[in-house]
Amino acid sequence: MEGLLPRVLYRYEIELDRVLDLTDGEVRAQVGLGADVLTGPDWTACQDLGVVAHALGANGINSPSATGIGDVLAVFVQHIGLGRLEPHLAEEWRSLDLLDG
């Protein structure tokens, strides 16, 4: 496992104003995608929607996670504009000693 170190975890403060929110059932209905499509094994519809959202200038897409746990925010950094994406160092692992008990 030493080959996996060091590892750094960042948390981000994010402010975006044009996000396609697919966690909202009404929005999913408007774009014609059910939650089953978003979390299923075939990514084609999701990728196509991402291409369209990016082309229309969206800052990102918020979607239910395919794992069924929480949500995922995909940010189109080229489209942040007046938005904000600020990283903060949360944790850093340099040795396995920190991972023990």
C-alpha positions in Angstrom: 0.0 0.0 0.0 3.0 2.3 0.4 2.8 2.8 -3.4 -0.5 4.6 -2.9 1.0 7.3 -0.7 1.0 10.2 -0.3 -2.6 11.0 -0.7 -4.3 14.4 -0.4 -8.0 15.1 0.1 -9.5 18.4 -0.7 -13.0 19.9 0.0 -14.3 22.6 -2.2 -16.5 25.6 -1.6 -18.6 26.0 -4.7 -20.9 28.7 -5.9 -22.5 28.1 -9.3 -25.5 29.7 -10.9 -26.3 27.5 -13.9 -26.5 23.9 -12.7 -28.7 21.2 -14.2 -30.1 19.6 -11.0 -31.1 16.0 -11.8 -31.7 15.3 -8.2 -35.0 17.1 -8.7 -37.6 14.7 -10.2 -39.4 17.5 -12.1 -36.2 18.4 -13.8 -35.5 14.8 -14.7 -39.0 14.6 -16.2 -38.4 17.7 -18.3 -35.2 16.2 -19.8 -36.8 12.8 -20.2 -34.5 10.8 -17.9 -35.6 8.6 -15.0 -33.5 8.0 -12.0 -33.0 4.4 -13.2 -31.3 5.7 -16.4 -29.0 8.0 -14.3 -27.9 5.2 -12.0 -28.0 2.3 -14.5 -25.0 0.6 -16.2 -25.5 2.3 -19.6 -23.9 5.7 -19.5 -24.8 6.7 -23.0 -27.9 8.9 -22.2 -26.0 10.6 -19.3 -23.0 11.3 -21.5 -25.3 12.7 -24.2 -27.0 15.0 -21.7 -23.6 16.1 -20.4 -22.5 17.1 -23.9 -25.7 19.1 -24.4 -25.6 20.8 -20.9 -21.9 21.8 -21.6 -22.8 23.1 -25.0 -25.6 25.2 -23.5 -23.1 26.8 -21.0 -24.2 25.1 -17.8 -21.7 25.3 -14.9 -22.3 21.7 -14.0 -24.7 18.8 -13.4 -25.9 17.6 -10.0 -27.2 14.0 -10.1 -28.0 11.1 -7.9 -24.9 8.9 -7.5 -25.0 5.6 -9.4 -24.0 3.9 -6.0 -27.3 5.0 -4.6 -25.5 6.9 -1.8 -25.7 10.7 -2.1 -25.3 12.9 -5.1 -22.5 13.7 -7.6 -21.7 17.2 -8.8 -19.9 17.4 -12.1 -18.4 20.9 -12.6 -17.6 22.3 -16.1 -14.6 24.4 -15.1 -14.6 26.1 -18.5 -18.0 27.5 -17.7 -17.6 28.8 -14.1 -17.7 32.4 -15.2 -18.6 34.4 -12.1 -19.0 31.3 -10.0 -16.5 30.1 -7.4 -14.6 26.9 -7.0 -12.3 27.2 -4.0 -10.2 24.2 -2.8 -9.4 23.6 0.9 -6.9 21.0 2.0 -8.9 18.6 4.3 -6.5 15.7 4.9 -3.1 14.4 3.9 -1.8 10.9 4.3 2.0 10.5 4.0 2.4 7.2 5.8 0.4 4.1 6.8 1.1 4.9 10.5 -1.7 7.5 10.4 -4.2 4.9 9.1 -3.6 2.4 12.0 -6.2 2.1 14.8 
